[in-house]
Amino acid sequence: MAVSITVGGELRLMIDHVLVPMDESPLARRALDFATEVHAAADITVLHVIDYVEESYSAEMLVGPEELRARAKEKTDTLFAEVRGRTADHAGEVTTVVEFGTPARAITAYAADHDVDLIVMGCHGRPFVSRVLLGDVAQTVVQRASVPVTVVR
């Protein structure tokens, strides 16, 4: 749990548990690097959310549920292997978690249910029209999260 302390008359927030939502994007990698550098002693949970609807309606043809699960597992295994490599020297504990569902909803629910002090995530910076049509995960998380959110670009 985060505790506020005063150092030299300045109020600071102690961060013990950081949640880093992770996908395959360079901005997610940047967010993970930021979290490990700035919150060097904090425990970090790296969360990958699998949205089966988005996955199955990608540019590829629809596939069956077994094929979809196999692809998701392979992608997640690769992603988490990279996470382990990037965080090998981190002083705090690094945990990887997979959730299923809508990314923004899964991220905010995980943060609320697991005593997270801060969410650090990348922002894809989609153009306005794209945000209106597709939504923006980072924007939704910032609006709905019960904890502070740091957005890395």
ABEGO torsion letter per residue (X at the ends): XBBBBBBGGBBBBBBABBBBBBBABAAAAAAAAAAAAABAABBBBBBBBBBAAAAAABABBBBBAAAAAAAAAAAAAAAAAAAAAAAAABABBBBBBBBBEBAAAAAAAAAAAAGBABBBBBBAGBBAAAAAAAEBAAAAAAAABABBBBBBX
